[in-house]
Amino acid sequence: MGFHSIKIESDSGEAINACSGHDRIWNGATTVYAECFIMAGMIGSVQFLHCNREANEVAHTLAKFAYDRNESCTWVDEPQVPD
């Protein structure tokens, strides 16, 4: 998408540490973490940040909605701000 600087937040400390290269994780998600680490290397600046679960509630709600409907969606535009 042409991004040069991004911040990625998650309430999973394991995911943040694995994707940022701080920990080596060997489990079912290892290939996903490895791909995130590789893709991060192709972007100029990537920060992996840990946030509390409460701060991530909207993301959890959207992910559950998509999972329950068995659909996926990619949002590439700016969010619309109500007037």
PDB file of N, CA, C and O in Angstrom:
ATOM      1  N   MET A   1       0.818  -1.197   0.000  1.00  0.00           N
ATOM      2  CA  MET A   1       0.000   0.000   0.000  1.00  0.00           C
ATOM      3  C   MET A   1       0.859   1.257   0.000  1.00  0.00           C
ATOM      4  O   MET A   1       0.322   2.363  -0.063  1.00  0.00           O
ATOM      5  N   GLY A   2       2.173   1.115   0.069  1.00  0.00           N
ATOM      6  CA  GLY A   2       3.058   2.261  -0.006  1.00  0.00           C
ATOM      7  C   GLY A   2       3.319   2.970   1.310  1.00  0.00           C
ATOM      8  O   GLY A   2       3.785   4.109   1.307  1.00  0.00           O
ATOM      9  N   PHE A   3       3.031   2.326   2.438  1.00  0.00           N
ATOM     10  CA  PHE A   3       3.290   2.947   3.729  1.00  0.00           C
ATOM     11  C   PHE A   3       4.787   2.983   4.008  1.00  0.00           C
ATOM     12  O   PHE A   3       5.519   2.070   3.624  1.00  0.00           O
ATOM     13  N   HIS A   4       5.242   4.042   4.678  1.00  0.00           N
ATOM     14  CA  HIS A   4       6.644   4.160   5.035  1.00  0.00           C
ATOM     15  C   HIS A   4       6.855   4.163   6.545  1.00  0.00           C
ATOM     16  O   HIS A   4       7.974   3.963   7.019  1.00  0.00           O
ATOM     17  N   SER A   5       5.792   4.387   7.293  1.00  0.00           N
ATOM     18  CA  SER A   5       5.876   4.425   8.746  1.00  0.00           C
ATOM     19  C   SER A   5       4.525   4.001   9.315  1.00  0.00           C
ATOM     20  O   SER A   5       3.508   4.635   9.033  1.00  0.00           O
ATOM     21  N   ILE A   6       4.508   2.935  10.111  1.00  0.00           N
ATOM     22  CA  ILE A   6       3.253   2.480  10.707  1.00  0.00           C
ATOM     23  C   ILE A   6       3.471   2.079  12.163  1.00  0.00           C
ATOM     24  O   ILE A   6       4.589   1.788  12.587  1.00  0.00           O
ATOM     25  N   LYS A   7       2.372   2.071  12.916  1.00  0.00           N
ATOM     26  CA  LYS A   7       2.353   1.576  14.282  1.00  0.00           C
ATOM     27  C   LYS A   7       1.322   0.462  14.336  1.00  0.00           C
ATOM     28  O   LYS A   7       0.196   0.617  13.861  1.00  0.00           O
ATOM     29  N   ILE A   8       1.712  -0.649  14.911  1.00  0.00           N
ATOM     30  CA  ILE A   8       0.827  -1.802  15.046  1.00  0.00           C
ATOM     31  C   ILE A   8       0.623  -2.040  16.530  1.00  0.00           C
ATOM     32  O   ILE A   8       1.588  -2.189  17.281  1.00  0.00           O
ATOM     33  N   GLU A   9      -0.636  -2.075  16.954  1.00  0.00           N
ATOM     34  CA  GLU A   9      -0.951  -2.282  18.362  1.00  0.00           C
ATOM     35  C   GLU A   9      -1.675  -3.604  18.538  1.00  0.00           C
ATOM     36  O   GLU A   9      -2.475  -4.010  17.694  1.00  0.00           O
ATOM     37  N   SER A  10      -1.385  -4.264  19.640  1.00  0.00           N
ATOM     38  CA  SER A  10      -2.074  -5.504  19.990  1.00  0.00           C
ATOM     39  C   SER A  10      -2.092  -5.638  21.503  1.00  0.00           C
ATOM     40  O   SER A  10      -1.208  -5.126  22.191  1.00  0.00           O
ATOM     41  N   ASP A  11      -3.103  -6.327  22.017  1.00  0.00           N
ATOM     42  CA  ASP A  11      -3.142  -6.603  23.447  1.00  0.00           C
ATOM     43  C   ASP A  11      -2.446  -7.929  23.759  1.00  0.00           C
ATOM     44  O   ASP A  11      -2.438  -8.372  24.908  1.00  0.00           O
ATOM     45  N   SER A  12      -1.864  -8.559  22.744  1.00  0.00           N
ATOM     46  CA  SER A  12      -1.119  -9.797  22.943  1.00  0.00           C
ATOM     47  C   SER A  12       0.370  -9.488  23.066  1.00  0.00           C
ATOM     48  O   SER A  12       1.029  -9.159  22.080  1.00  0.00           O
ATOM     49  N   GLY A  13       0.883  -9.597  24.265  1.00  0.00           N
ATOM     50  CA  GLY A  13       2.307  -9.376  24.481  1.00  0.00           C
ATOM     51  C   GLY A  13       3.152 -10.364  23.690  1.00  0.00           C
ATOM     52  O   GLY A  13       4.213 -10.007  23.179  1.00  0.00           O
ATOM     53  N   GLU A  14       2.683 -11.613  23.587  1.00  0.00           N
ATOM     54  CA  GLU A  14       3.407 -12.626  22.812  1.00  0.00           C
ATOM     55  C   GLU A  14       3.533 -12.205  21.353  1.00  0.00           C
ATOM     56  O   GLU A  14       4.608 -12.306  20.762  1.00  0.00           O
ATOM     57  N   ALA A  15       2.432 -11.735  20.774  1.00  0.00           N
ATOM     58  CA  ALA A  15       2.450 -11.332  19.360  1.00  0.00           C
ATOM     59  C   ALA A  15       3.375 -10.130  19.153  1.00  0.00           C
ATOM     60  O   ALA A  15       4.146 -10.109  18.194  1.00  0.00           O
ATOM     61  N   ILE A  16       3.309  -9.140  20.029  1.00  0.00           N
ATOM     62  CA  ILE A  16       4.144  -7.953  19.893  1.00  0.00           C
ATOM     63  C   ILE A  16       5.623  -8.332  19.996  1.00  0.00           C
ATOM     64  O   ILE A  16       6.432  -7.890  19.179  1.00  0.00           O
ATOM     65  N   ASN A  17       5.983  -9.146  20.990  1.00  0.00           N
ATOM     66  CA  ASN A  17       7.375  -9.552  21.165  1.00  0.00           C
ATOM     67  C   ASN A  17       7.873 -10.411  20.012  1.00  0.00           C
ATOM     68  O   ASN A  17       9.026 -10.285  19.598  1.00  0.00           O
ATOM     69  N   ALA A  18       7.017 -11.280  19.490  1.00  0.00           N
ATOM     70  CA  ALA A  18       7.424 -12.135  18.379  1.00  0.00           C
ATOM     71  C   ALA A  18       7.593 -11.336  17.088  1.00  0.00           C
ATOM     72  O   ALA A  18       8.584 -11.501  16.377  1.00  0.00           O
ATOM     73  N   CYS A  19       6.636 -10.481  16.790  1.00  0.00           N
ATOM     74  CA  CYS A  19       6.686  -9.713  15.541  1.00  0.00           C
ATOM     75  C   CYS A  19       7.803  -8.680  15.544  1.00  0.00           C
ATOM     76  O   CYS A  19       8.337  -8.346  14.487  1.00  0.00           O
ATOM     77  N   SER A  20       8.160  -8.173  16.712  1.00  0.00           N
ATOM     78  CA  SER A  20       9.226  -7.182  16.783  1.00  0.00           C
ATOM     79  C   SER A  20      10.603  -7.831  16.870  1.00  0.00           C
ATOM     80  O   SER A  20      11.620  -7.137  16.852  1.00  0.00           O
ATOM     81  N   GLY A  21      10.639  -9.168  16.965  1.00  0.00           N
ATOM     82  CA  GLY A  21      11.913  -9.880  16.993  1.00  0.00           C
ATOM     83  C   GLY A  21      12.526 -10.014  18.371  1.00  0.00           C
ATOM     84  O   GLY A  21      13.662 -10.471  18.493  1.00  0.00           O
ATOM     85  N   HIS A  22      11.796  -9.622  19.423  1.00  0.00           N
ATOM     86  CA  HIS A  22      12.328  -9.699  20.784  1.00  0.00           C
ATOM     87  C   HIS A  22      12.324 -11.130  21.321  1.00  0.00           C
ATOM     88  O   HIS A  22      13.219 -11.511  22.075  1.00  0.00           O
ATOM     89  N   ASP A  23      11.333 -11.916  20.941  1.00  0.00           N
ATOM     90  CA  ASP A  23      11.228 -13.306  21.397  1.00  0.00           C
ATOM     91  C   ASP A  23      11.112 -14.219  20.190  1.00  0.00           C
ATOM     92  O   ASP A  23      10.595 -13.836  19.141  1.00  0.00           O
ATOM     93  N   ARG A  24      11.604 -15.433  20.367  1.00  0.00           N
ATOM     94  CA  ARG A  24      11.405 -16.470  19.349  1.00  0.00           C
ATOM     95  C   ARG A  24      10.333 -17.407  19.886  1.00  0.00           C
ATOM     96  O   ARG A  24      10.495 -18.034  20.932  1.00  0.00           O
ATOM     97  N   ILE A  25       9.255 -17.484  19.157  1.00  0.00           N
ATOM     98  CA  ILE A  25       8.109 -18.283  19.574  1.00  0.00           C
ATOM     99  C   ILE A  25       8.001 -19.485  18.640  1.00  0.00           C
ATOM    100  O   ILE A  25       8.041 -19.326  17.419  1.00  0.00           O
ATOM    101  N   TRP A  26       7.866 -20.670  19.197  1.00  0.00           N
ATOM    102  CA  TRP A  26       7.701 -21.879  18.386  1.00  0.00           C
ATOM    103  C   TRP A  26       6.364 -22.516  18.757  1.00  0.00           C
ATOM    104  O   TRP A  26       6.270 -23.319  19.685  1.00  0.00           O
ATOM    105  N   ASN A  27       5.338 -22.133  18.004  1.00  0.00           N
ATOM    106  CA  ASN A  27       4.008 -22.714  18.203  1.00  0.00           C
ATOM    107  C   ASN A  27       3.249 -22.626  16.881  1.00  0.00           C
ATOM    108  O   ASN A  27       3.857 -22.389  15.837  1.00  0.00           O
ATOM    109  N   GLY A  28       1.958 -22.810  16.911  1.00  0.00           N
ATOM    110  CA  GLY A  28       1.155 -22.788  15.695  1.00  0.00           C
ATOM    111  C   GLY A  28       1.143 -21.458  14.968  1.00  0.00           C
ATOM    112  O   GLY A  28       0.817 -21.406  13.781  1.00  0.00           O
ATOM    113  N   ALA A  29       1.490 -20.388  15.655  1.00  0.00           N
ATOM    114  CA  ALA A  29       1.467 -19.054  15.040  1.00  0.00           C
ATOM    115  C   ALA A  29       2.848 -18.612  14.543  1.00  0.00           C
ATOM    116  O   ALA A  29       2.989 -17.492  14.051  1.00  0.00           O
ATOM    117  N   THR A  30       3.845 -19.451  14.659  1.00  0.00           N
ATOM    118  CA  THR A  30       5.212 -19.064  14.311  1.00  0.00           C
ATOM    119  C   THR A  30       5.337 -18.544  12.897  1.00  0.00           C
ATOM    120  O   THR A  30       6.023 -17.547  12.673  1.00  0.00           O
ATOM    121  N   THR A  31       4.698 -19.187  11.933  1.00  0.00           N
ATOM    122  CA  THR A  31       4.817 -18.731  10.544  1.00  0.00           C
ATOM    123  C   THR A  31       4.155 -17.368  10.347  1.00  0.00           C
ATOM    124  O   THR A  31       4.622 -16.567   9.537  1.00  0.00           O
ATOM    125  N   VAL A  32       3.082 -17.100  11.071  1.00  0.00           N
ATOM    126  CA  VAL A  32       2.422 -15.796  10.983  1.00  0.00           C
ATOM    127  C   VAL A  32       3.345 -14.718  11.548  1.00  0.00           C
ATOM    128  O   VAL A  32       3.510 -13.657  10.946  1.00  0.00           O
ATOM    129  N   TYR A  33       3.948 -14.995  12.711  1.00  0.00           N
ATOM    130  CA  TYR A  33       4.880 -14.037  13.315  1.00  0.00           C
ATOM    131  C   TYR A  33       6.064 -13.784  12.391  1.00  0.00           C
ATOM    132  O   TYR A  33       6.494 -12.643  12.227  1.00  0.00           O
ATOM    133  N   ALA A  34       6.590 -14.846  11.787  1.00  0.00           N
ATOM    134  CA  ALA A  34       7.737 -14.706  10.886  1.00  0.00           C
ATOM    135  C   ALA A  34       7.381 -13.836   9.683  1.00  0.00           C
ATOM    136  O   ALA A  34       8.180 -12.997   9.265  1.00  0.00           O
ATOM    137  N   GLU A  35       6.192 -14.030   9.128  1.00  0.00           N
ATOM    138  CA  GLU A  35       5.776 -13.223   7.985  1.00  0.00           C
ATOM    139  C   GLU A  35       5.617 -11.753   8.390  1.00  0.00           C
ATOM    140  O   GLU A  35       5.995 -10.863   7.629  1.00  0.00           O
ATOM    141  N   CYS A  36       5.066 -11.492   9.575  1.00  0.00           N
ATOM    142  CA  CYS A  36       4.943 -10.107  10.065  1.00  0.00           C
ATOM    143  C   CYS A  36       6.317  -9.474  10.197  1.00  0.00           C
ATOM    144  O   CYS A  36       6.511  -8.322   9.809  1.00  0.00           O
ATOM    145  N   PHE A  37       7.276 -10.221  10.744  1.00  0.00           N
ATOM    146  CA  PHE A  37       8.629  -9.713  10.938  1.00  0.00           C
ATOM    147  C   PHE A  37       9.286  -9.393   9.597  1.00  0.00           C
ATOM    148  O   PHE A  37       9.959  -8.371   9.459  1.00  0.00           O
ATOM    149  N   ILE A  38       9.089 -10.269   8.612  1.00  0.00           N
ATOM    150  CA  ILE A  38       9.652 -10.049   7.272  1.00  0.00           C
ATOM    151  C   ILE A  38       9.007  -8.837   6.604  1.00  0.00           C
ATOM    152  O   ILE A  38       9.703  -7.995   6.035  1.00  0.00           O
ATOM    153  N   MET A  39       7.679  -8.749   6.673  1.00  0.00           N
ATOM    154  CA  MET A  39       6.979  -7.618   6.062  1.00  0.00           C
ATOM    155  C   MET A  39       7.360  -6.303   6.732  1.00  0.00           C
ATOM    156  O   MET A  39       7.476  -5.278   6.061  1.00  0.00           O
ATOM    157  N   ALA A  40       7.555  -6.324   8.040  1.00  0.00           N
ATOM    158  CA  ALA A  40       7.955  -5.112   8.761  1.00  0.00           C
ATOM    159  C   ALA A  40       9.304  -4.619   8.254  1.00  0.00           C
ATOM    160  O   ALA A  40       9.551  -3.414   8.212  1.00  0.00           O
ATOM    161  N   GLY A  41      10.174  -5.545   7.871  1.00  0.00           N
ATOM    162  CA  GLY A  41      11.477  -5.169   7.351  1.00  0.00           C
ATOM    163  C   GLY A  41      11.412  -4.477   5.999  1.00  0.00           C
ATOM    164  O   GLY A  41      12.362  -3.804   5.599  1.00  0.00           O
ATOM    165  N   MET A  42      10.299  -4.636   5.292  1.00  0.00           N
ATOM    166  CA  MET A  42      10.137  -4.010   3.975  1.00  0.00           C
ATOM    167  C   MET A  42       9.533  -2.612   4.073  1.00  0.00           C
ATOM    168  O   MET A  42       9.433  -1.909   3.067  1.00  0.00           O
ATOM    169  N   ILE A  43       9.130  -2.204   5.276  1.00  0.00           N
ATOM    170  CA  ILE A  43       8.551  -0.881   5.497  1.00  0.00           C
ATOM    171  C   ILE A  43       9.593  -0.049   6.222  1.00  0.00           C
ATOM    172  O   ILE A  43      10.324  -0.574   7.062  1.00  0.00           O
ATOM    173  N   GLY A  44       9.675   1.217   5.920  1.00  0.00           N
ATOM    174  CA  GLY A  44      10.690   2.083   6.519  1.00  0.00           C
ATOM    175  C   GLY A  44      10.729   2.048   8.029  1.00  0.00           C
ATOM    176  O   GLY A  44      11.791   1.802   8.601  1.00  0.00           O
ATOM    177  N   SER A  45       9.624   2.281   8.695  1.00  0.00           N
ATOM    178  CA  SER A  45       9.581   2.345  10.149  1.00  0.00           C
ATOM    179  C   SER A  45       8.315   1.655  10.644  1.00  0.00           C
ATOM    180  O   SER A  45       7.203   2.062  10.309  1.00  0.00           O
ATOM    181  N   VAL A  46       8.496   0.609  11.445  1.00  0.00           N
ATOM    182  CA  VAL A  46       7.360  -0.114  12.020  1.00  0.00           C
ATOM    183  C   VAL A  46       7.573  -0.199  13.524  1.00  0.00           C
ATOM    184  O   VAL A  46       8.634  -0.608  13.993  1.00  0.00           O
ATOM    185  N   GLN A  47       6.559   0.190  14.262  1.00  0.00           N
ATOM    186  CA  GLN A  47       6.577   0.059  15.715  1.00  0.00           C
ATOM    187  C   GLN A  47       5.497  -0.934  16.118  1.00  0.00           C
ATOM    188  O   GLN A  47       4.336  -0.782  15.737  1.00  0.00           O
ATOM    189  N   PHE A  48       5.878  -1.948  16.887  1.00  0.00           N
ATOM    190  CA  PHE A  48       4.928  -2.894  17.455  1.00  0.00           C
ATOM    191  C   PHE A  48       4.716  -2.481  18.902  1.00  0.00           C
ATOM    192  O   PHE A  48       5.654  -2.481  19.700  1.00  0.00           O
ATOM    193  N   LEU A  49       3.474  -2.128  19.238  1.00  0.00           N
ATOM    194  CA  LEU A  49       3.170  -1.581  20.557  1.00  0.00           C
ATOM    195  C   LEU A  49       2.135  -2.434  21.281  1.00  0.00           C
ATOM    196  O   LEU A  49       1.154  -2.882  20.687  1.00  0.00           O
ATOM    197  N   HIS A  50       2.368  -2.648  22.560  1.00  0.00           N
ATOM    198  CA  HIS A  50       1.411  -3.376  23.377  1.00  0.00           C
ATOM    199  C   HIS A  50       0.396  -2.395  23.953  1.00  0.00           C
ATOM    200  O   HIS A  50       0.769  -1.316  24.415  1.00  0.00           O
ATOM    201  N   CYS A  51      -0.873  -2.757  23.929  1.00  0.00           N
ATOM    202  CA  CYS A  51      -1.916  -1.940  24.546  1.00  0.00           C
ATOM    203  C   CYS A  51      -2.803  -2.829  25.405  1.00  0.00           C
ATOM    204  O   CYS A  51      -2.858  -4.041  25.195  1.00  0.00           O
ATOM    205  N   ASN A  52      -3.482  -2.247  26.353  1.00  0.00           N
ATOM    206  CA  ASN A  52      -4.389  -3.009  27.213  1.00  0.00           C
ATOM    207  C   ASN A  52      -5.582  -3.507  26.414  1.00  0.00           C
ATOM    208  O   ASN A  52      -5.965  -2.904  25.412  1.00  0.00           O
ATOM    209  N   ARG A  53      -6.155  -4.593  26.855  1.00  0.00           N
ATOM    210  CA  ARG A  53      -7.316  -5.173  26.169  1.00  0.00           C
ATOM    211  C   ARG A  53      -8.456  -4.163  26.066  1.00  0.00           C
ATOM    212  O   ARG A  53      -9.166  -4.134  25.061  1.00  0.00           O
ATOM    213  N   GLU A  54      -8.636  -3.338  27.090  1.00  0.00           N
ATOM    214  CA  GLU A  54      -9.715  -2.345  27.065  1.00  0.00           C
ATOM    215  C   GLU A  54      -9.518  -1.337  25.936  1.00  0.00           C
ATOM    216  O   GLU A  54     -10.495  -0.859  25.360  1.00  0.00           O
ATOM    217  N   ALA A  55      -8.285  -1.015  25.618  1.00  0.00           N
ATOM    218  CA  ALA A  55      -7.998  -0.061  24.543  1.00  0.00           C
ATOM    219  C   ALA A  55      -8.214  -0.684  23.175  1.00  0.00           C
ATOM    220  O   ALA A  55      -8.294   0.025  22.172  1.00  0.00           O
ATOM    221  N   ASN A  56      -8.308  -1.998  23.129  1.00  0.00           N
ATOM    222  CA  ASN A  56      -8.419  -2.717  21.868  1.00  0.00           C
ATOM    223  C   ASN A  56      -9.827  -3.292  21.657  1.00  0.00           C
ATOM    224  O   ASN A  56     -10.024  -4.152  20.798  1.00  0.00           O
ATOM    225  N   GLU A  57     -10.785  -2.825  22.426  1.00  0.00           N
ATOM    226  CA  GLU A  57     -12.136  -3.394  22.398  1.00  0.00           C
ATOM    227  C   GLU A  57     -12.805  -3.262  21.030  1.00  0.00           C
ATOM    228  O   GLU A  57     -13.491  -4.185  20.592  1.00  0.00           O
ATOM    229  N   VAL A  58     -12.619  -2.139  20.356  1.00  0.00           N
ATOM    230  CA  VAL A  58     -13.239  -1.949  19.037  1.00  0.00           C
ATOM    231  C   VAL A  58     -12.680  -2.952  18.044  1.00  0.00           C
ATOM    232  O   VAL A  58     -13.435  -3.531  17.262  1.00  0.00           O
ATOM    233  N   ALA A  59     -11.367  -3.168  18.059  1.00  0.00           N
ATOM    234  CA  ALA A  59     -10.762  -4.137  17.147  1.00  0.00           C
ATOM    235  C   ALA A  59     -11.296  -5.542  17.417  1.00  0.00           C
ATOM    236  O   ALA A  59     -11.570  -6.291  16.480  1.00  0.00           O
ATOM    237  N   HIS A  60     -11.445  -5.903  18.688  1.00  0.00           N
ATOM    238  CA  HIS A  60     -11.997  -7.221  19.028  1.00  0.00           C
ATOM    239  C   HIS A  60     -13.432  -7.361  18.526  1.00  0.00           C
ATOM    240  O   HIS A  60     -13.813  -8.405  17.997  1.00  0.00           O
ATOM    241  N   THR A  61     -14.211  -6.319  18.693  1.00  0.00           N
ATOM    242  CA  THR A  61     -15.607  -6.357  18.251  1.00  0.00           C
ATOM    243  C   THR A  61     -15.697  -6.521  16.734  1.00  0.00           C
ATOM    244  O   THR A  61     -16.492  -7.322  16.243  1.00  0.00           O
ATOM    245  N   LEU A  62     -14.882  -5.763  15.988  1.00  0.00           N
ATOM    246  CA  LEU A  62     -14.885  -5.871  14.527  1.00  0.00           C
ATOM    247  C   LEU A  62     -14.397  -7.236  14.064  1.00  0.00           C
ATOM    248  O   LEU A  62     -14.962  -7.818  13.138  1.00  0.00           O
ATOM    249  N   ALA A  63     -13.353  -7.748  14.703  1.00  0.00           N
ATOM    250  CA  ALA A  63     -12.835  -9.067  14.330  1.00  0.00           C
ATOM    251  C   ALA A  63     -13.871 -10.152  14.601  1.00  0.00           C
ATOM    252  O   ALA A  63     -14.048 -11.050  13.779  1.00  0.00           O
ATOM    253  N   LYS A  64     -14.557 -10.085  15.736  1.00  0.00           N
ATOM    254  CA  LYS A  64     -15.592 -11.072  16.052  1.00  0.00           C
ATOM    255  C   LYS A  64     -16.739 -10.983  15.059  1.00  0.00           C
ATOM    256  O   LYS A  64     -17.268 -12.007  14.626  1.00  0.00           O
ATOM    257  N   PHE A  65     -17.129  -9.765  14.695  1.00  0.00           N
ATOM    258  CA  PHE A  65     -18.197  -9.573  13.713  1.00  0.00           C
ATOM    259  C   PHE A  65     -17.832 -10.234  12.385  1.00  0.00           C
ATOM    260  O   PHE A  65     -18.639 -10.958  11.802  1.00  0.00           O
ATOM    261  N   ALA A  66     -16.606  -9.980  11.908  1.00  0.00           N
ATOM    262  CA  ALA A  66     -16.165 -10.559  10.643  1.00  0.00           C
ATOM    263  C   ALA A  66     -16.072 -12.078  10.749  1.00  0.00           C
ATOM    264  O   ALA A  66     -16.452 -12.787   9.817  1.00  0.00           O
ATOM    265  N   TYR A  67     -15.571 -12.585  11.876  1.00  0.00           N
ATOM    266  CA  TYR A  67     -15.449 -14.027  12.071  1.00  0.00           C
ATOM    267  C   TYR A  67     -16.819 -14.694  12.082  1.00  0.00           C
ATOM    268  O   TYR A  67     -17.018 -15.723  11.436  1.00  0.00           O
ATOM    269  N   ASP A  68     -17.754 -14.113  12.809  1.00  0.00           N
ATOM    270  CA  ASP A  68     -19.099 -14.678  12.898  1.00  0.00           C
ATOM    271  C   ASP A  68     -19.790 -14.707  11.538  1.00  0.00           C
ATOM    272  O   ASP A  68     -20.584 -15.607  11.265  1.00  0.00           O
ATOM    273  N   ARG A  69     -19.493 -13.728  10.685  1.00  0.00           N
ATOM    274  CA  ARG A  69     -20.107 -13.673   9.353  1.00  0.00           C
ATOM    275  C   ARG A  69     -19.295 -14.448   8.324  1.00  0.00           C
ATOM    276  O   ARG A  69     -19.714 -14.596   7.177  1.00  0.00           O
ATOM    277  N   ASN A  70     -18.121 -14.946   8.743  1.00  0.00           N
ATOM    278  CA  ASN A  70     -17.233 -15.698   7.864  1.00  0.00           C
ATOM    279  C   ASN A  70     -16.854 -14.870   6.636  1.00  0.00           C
ATOM    280  O   ASN A  70     -16.840 -15.374   5.513  1.00  0.00           O
ATOM    281  N   GLU A  71     -16.544 -13.585   6.869  1.00  0.00           N
ATOM    282  CA  GLU A  71     -16.149 -12.669   5.806  1.00  0.00           C
ATOM    283  C   GLU A  71     -14.876 -11.943   6.213  1.00  0.00           C
ATOM    284  O   GLU A  71     -14.535 -11.874   7.394  1.00  0.00           O
ATOM    285  N   SER A  72     -14.189 -11.411   5.233  1.00  0.00           N
ATOM    286  CA  SER A  72     -13.050 -10.553   5.541  1.00  0.00           C
ATOM    287  C   SER A  72     -13.178  -9.271   4.730  1.00  0.00           C
ATOM    288  O   SER A  72     -13.877  -9.228   3.718  1.00  0.00           O
ATOM    289  N   CYS A  73     -12.495  -8.233   5.188  1.00  0.00           N
ATOM    290  CA  CYS A  73     -12.587  -6.938   4.544  1.00  0.00           C
ATOM    291  C   CYS A  73     -11.277  -6.198   4.742  1.00  0.00           C
ATOM    292  O   CYS A  73     -10.649  -6.313   5.794  1.00  0.00           O
ATOM    293  N   THR A  74     -10.864  -5.445   3.746  1.00  0.00           N
ATOM    294  CA  THR A  74      -9.680  -4.605   3.863  1.00  0.00           C
ATOM    295  C   THR A  74     -10.110  -3.164   3.710  1.00  0.00           C
ATOM    296  O   THR A  74     -10.763  -2.801   2.731  1.00  0.00           O
ATOM    297  N   TRP A  75      -9.743  -2.341   4.683  1.00  0.00           N
ATOM    298  CA  TRP A  75     -10.118  -0.933   4.684  1.00  0.00           C
ATOM    299  C   TRP A  75      -8.876  -0.138   4.335  1.00  0.00           C
ATOM    300  O   TRP A  75      -7.914  -0.127   5.103  1.00  0.00           O
ATOM    301  N   VAL A  76      -8.878   0.531   3.181  1.00  0.00           N
ATOM    302  CA  VAL A  76      -7.689   1.245   2.730  1.00  0.00           C
ATOM    303  C   VAL A  76      -7.893   2.763   2.656  1.00  0.00           C
ATOM    304  O   VAL A  76      -6.948   3.492   2.354  1.00  0.00           O
ATOM    305  N   ASP A  77      -9.090   3.242   2.921  1.00  0.00           N
ATOM    306  CA  ASP A  77      -9.375   4.665   2.857  1.00  0.00           C
ATOM    307  C   ASP A  77      -9.366   5.288   4.244  1.00  0.00           C
ATOM    308  O   ASP A  77      -9.346   4.584   5.254  1.00  0.00           O
ATOM    309  N   GLU A  78      -9.380   6.600   4.282  1.00  0.00           N
ATOM    310  CA  GLU A  78      -9.497   7.311   5.539  1.00  0.00           C
ATOM    311  C   GLU A  78     -10.895   7.101   6.113  1.00  0.00           C
ATOM    312  O   GLU A  78     -11.867   7.049   5.358  1.00  0.00           O
ATOM    313  N   PRO A  79     -11.013   6.977   7.435  1.00  0.00           N
ATOM    314  CA  PRO A  79     -12.355   6.841   8.016  1.00  0.00           C
ATOM    315  C   PRO A  79     -13.155   8.119   7.809  1.00  0.00           C
ATOM    316  O   PRO A  79     -12.609   9.222   7.826  1.00  0.00           O
ATOM    317  N   GLN A  80     -14.446   7.951   7.616  1.00  0.00           N
ATOM    318  CA  GLN A  80     -15.312   9.112   7.456  1.00  0.00           C
ATOM    319  C   GLN A  80     -15.636   9.693   8.820  1.00  0.00           C
ATOM    320  O   GLN A  80     -16.014   8.967   9.740  1.00  0.00           O
ATOM    321  N   VAL A  81     -15.489  10.986   8.945  1.00  0.00           N
ATOM    322  CA  VAL A  81     -15.772  11.674  10.200  1.00  0.00           C
ATOM    323  C   VAL A  81     -17.129  12.345  10.059  1.00  0.00           C
ATOM    324  O   VAL A  81     -17.356  13.096   9.111  1.00  0.00           O
ATOM    325  N   PRO A  82     -18.042  12.075  11.006  1.00  0.00           N
ATOM    326  CA  PRO A  82     -19.365  12.706  10.927  1.00  0.00           C
ATOM    327  C   PRO A  82     -19.258  14.235  11.065  1.00  0.00           C
ATOM    328  O   PRO A  82     -18.384  14.742  11.768  1.00  0.00           O
ATOM    329  N   ASP A  83     -20.138  14.940  10.398  1.00  0.00           N
ATOM    330  CA  ASP A  83     -20.154  16.415  10.466  1.00  0.00           C
ATOM    331  C   ASP A  83     -20.608  16.903  11.817  1.00  0.00           C
ATOM    332  O   ASP A  83     -20.680  18.111  12.045  1.00  0.00           O
TER     333      ASP A  83
END
